[in-house]
Amino acid sequence: MSPASPERLRSFYNLQRSDPGYVKFLKDTNASIFGTIDDHDMGMNNADETYQFRRESALEFLNFVGENRQNAMYQRAMKGYGVYGVKVFDFGKVRDNYLLSDEEAAIDPDVVGYEFINSQNKKEFKERRIAIFLLDARTNKTPWGHGFDAWKRNYAGDFLGERQWKWFESAIANSDASLNIVVNGLQVHPFRHPNANTAEQWSQFPSSRQRLYDAILRDDVRAPILVSGDVHMAQIMRKDCWLRNDVSATSTRPLVEFTTSGMTHSWGNVFASSEKFHKTWRYFPMHIMSKSMMTVAHWIMPMPDLMVSSKNSGADTQLHLYENGGAEGAKVGKQYSLEKNFGEIEIFWGNRTVAIRAFGEGVNQSPLLSASFSLDELSGKQTMPGAIDNIKSYQDSGGFMLDGRIIDDSKTICMNHRGPPSIIHFTFGILGMTMLLSFFLLGPQIFVCRIILNRFRKAMLSQK
């Protein structure tokens, strides 16, 4: 896949701006448009710190979404630091625009100063305030390894870079929001494949992921939720976490991750973005391969981070919560969807609950996925159903091979909420997926070769 220059990205953005549906959306809604970049937004598949147009691609993206050039987020991108920032909405007061300025929000350390948190004796939380942190996991990302190194975890590998780390750790510590949404392009919780070039995920850089967990799971950070994309499907996942050195710990704090992608193509139709796989004869075989492979993967791989709902797991409290999914007529069972989708997070301030949903292409249809939680559950003040209850048996046990070892200076331990994955199950799952992929890739070629050989044999016989 050839890289896209900043000029080519700009042409794509201009095309999107002229799309009638997008124009109507901007005109008819009062939506605030913002975001961060992933690899294709940067202009190269699996892009990292070695990509030469990191700064230029970042600015093209921010110009497209309409980021104010005076804001701290744009100024950082101008300097080549990356596309990261925080957007704060306050619904506690009636106003024309609930989006606060950087100065009003008083969270961004590049605006209020890095010493700001130390001047606060006690934070006064705002009951109807949401902070959305946008992280750039591409501009400063360590490249994946090659050859055998690609199959090994890199404990020195980093996603954010030290400047962005210090910014995020200070910013989230400053947050006085009741809900903190942390957005980045790559999945954080899963370990889907041991080769980083096959499945990009935070678990390939365990120390970096642990630093993210430690920053998010501070006692004074309320109701954090992770949002990610990249994988061309929707999933709802969860890890249960606890303080590593708290010998008296008896309960866990959940950390939910909501993955939603993509709106134009997915594993349910064709995972590849190229038009040649969507508008030519290649569509049907690619569609069969895409959907079959990923359906089988969710069947034979352990994936203990995925939430699982059942027909009998209805609303479990007077708040009518569906912590394991399956709400509003959505899918029951493993919480994933291979269809094209977009995500939605809705907050109900009256009963202090949050609903996360993935919607498909159909109009006025039930969501593909839907789960709901209370803010107190997400903050660790109430126990979420299905929580790990045998913490002591896992405390300082040396780590779990598939999730990486416990990091020496870590503050928290996070574990798949359905328990540690089975190494045997995982190994057989990888072997099964390899065999299926080989069938799809080599099967047609073997079939064609046999036809050619048969014709050649008949031709030779006829000459005799």
Secondary structure as UniProt FT lines:
FT   HELIX           6..17
FT   HELIX           20..28
FT   HELIX           39..42
FT   TURN            45..46
FT   TURN            49..50
FT   TURN            52..53
FT   HELIX           54..65
FT   TURN            69..70
FT   HELIX           72..78
FT   TURN            79..80
FT   STRAND          85..90
FT   HELIX           102..105
FT   HELIX           109..112
FT   TURN            114..116
FT   HELIX           117..119
FT   STRAND          126..134
FT   TURN            139..140
FT   HELIX           147..151
FT   TURN            155..156
FT   HELIX           162..174
FT   STRAND          177..183
FT   TURN            196..198
FT   HELIX           202..204
FT   HELIX           206..216
FT   TURN            219..220
FT   STRAND          224..228
FT   STRAND          234..243
FT   TURN            244..245
FT   TURN            247..248
FT   STRAND          253..259
FT   TURN            267..269
FT   HELIX           275..277
FT   TURN            281..282
FT   HELIX           283..300
FT   TURN            304..305
FT   TURN            311..312
FT   TURN            318..319
FT   TURN            323..324
FT   HELIX           327..329
FT   STRAND          336..337
FT   STRAND          342..348
FT   TURN            349..352
FT   STRAND          353..359
FT   TURN            363..364
FT   STRAND          369..374
FT   HELIX           375..378
FT   TURN            379..380
FT   TURN            385..386
FT   HELIX           391..394
FT   TURN            395..396
FT   HELIX           401..403
FT   TURN            408..409
FT   STRAND          412..416
FT   TURN            417..418
FT   HELIX           423..463
//
